[in-house]
Amino acid sequence: MSYIRHPGGMRSVRPASRPNEPAKASDSKSPPSGSAAPVPPAASPTVPSQAAPASGSASVEEIADQSFQVELESWGKVRFVSAKRANADGRKELLLSLKDAEGGTLYTFPQPKLVASWNFEAVKAVSFKDVDGDGKKDVIVLADYVAGKESGGSAAVTAPSIFVQKDKSFVSDDDTDNKLNASGKIKTVSDVMAFFKANEGAAQTVPDADGNATLEKVNRNLCSRVVASSMSEGEIVRTYENEYAKHELNGSEHGQDEMYRYIGECFQRETDKWLANDSKLKTQTDAIHQTVNEAISALSGIDYVRDGGGTMWVHDGNRTIGIYGYRMNVYAKMKLNHPKSAAKKYDALVEKLDSNLAKLKEQGIKGLEELTDAGGVKEAQKEFDAKLSELENSLHKFRELTSDKDEASLYLMELLTKRVGASIDENRRDGEE
């Protein structure tokens, strides 16, 4: 257990590895090489996730005019999807994936290191061209970013990202991305191809056994293993952690965030299979999942504001959102088994949840003046009020969606009540008594 300075005293911090609960016409207006024109999202919805959200998700927005039908050598005919994802700290991120005809996620592209901490603004161009001469189409993405979390009026820069196609994976060529970016001359796809022509073989140094390819393989194997087991949530996380360590995969905070996202996506795909013939339950499950994601994002934002910032809250939010892919799988399984009524226990938790919300609202940002000036306190109060309103709205929607008050709904209500309770700062409250 570690501690941070906190208004009203020292506060224990949860271990970060566990969750508590417009483009140039020449480049993107016309279809990129090897693709058809942009097409609308597949009609069949998918379970919401960070990589493959349901239509209308508050945290992920598909970029329709930069999503394309394309035929790739290792994949066949697929849909390349560009999307904007909002992380728990408000930072926007570009999310790229391949989807099948039904809208299911086949592959999620790795996040390039060059732009890992930047704030995504817009995709300028996408093109599918062979940059390394192996006969396979690679992916070139030009996107606008602002360094840091907030835009703040700063000028956006166009950053190139190159993804080299391997056997059932794409490798993010960080060295080439850095060289392209450092040249300061990359504004169009034509500029990228001119760079490769002048530096013939620049992308051929990427090894077949790159860590990204290994990561995809490990995650596929792990997914098959855990969905066929009766492991608990904790056992699943430990299984992933052990395999990641065994294969020396990214163990950074961002790497941990991605691990939880992969776990969630794994179980979301399984849930999709189960609910393929139950459109009513699927619609309900999708709506609950989206609402829970909104609540967790709001809670992480509240923690972030009340404690004067700190990326630990961002990671906590990202991982909790990730693990809900598993938790919604548990919910769906319980619903399919016709759960019993649990109205009495559910109503008791509603009272507890209301009490926790009242405490959270009363505490507000008391004590934050010790860490920042008057202007900072004013901005923090404004942000706190906005996040608290988001939280209250999402929890109200959650209650409506779980009004059946059965054991499956109780399972999710217990998790949310506990998570709201975890945001209450006893030190802040005690300091006022």
Secondary structure, 3 states (H helix, E strand, C coil): CEEEEECCEEEEECCCCCCCCCCCHHHHHCCCCCEEEECCCCCCCCCCCCCCCCCCCCCEEECHHHCEEEEECCCEEEEEEEEEEECCCCCEEEEEEEECCCCCEEEECCCCHHHCCCEEEEEEEEEEECCCCCCCCEEEEEEEEECCCCCCCCCCEEEEEEEEEECCEEEECHHHHHHHHHHCCCCCHHHHHHHHHHCCCCCCCCCCCCHHHHHHHHHHHHHHHHHCCCCCHHHHHHHHHHHHHHCCCCCCHHHHHHHHHHHHHHHHHHHHHHCCCCHHHHHHHHHHHHHHHHHHHHHHHHHHHHCCCCHHHHHHHHHHHHHHHHHHHHHHHHHHCCCCECHHHHHHHHHHHHHHHHHHHHHCCCCHHHCCCHHHHHHHHHHHHHHHHHHHHHHHHHHHHCCCCEHHHHHHHHHHHHHHHHCCCHHHHHCCC
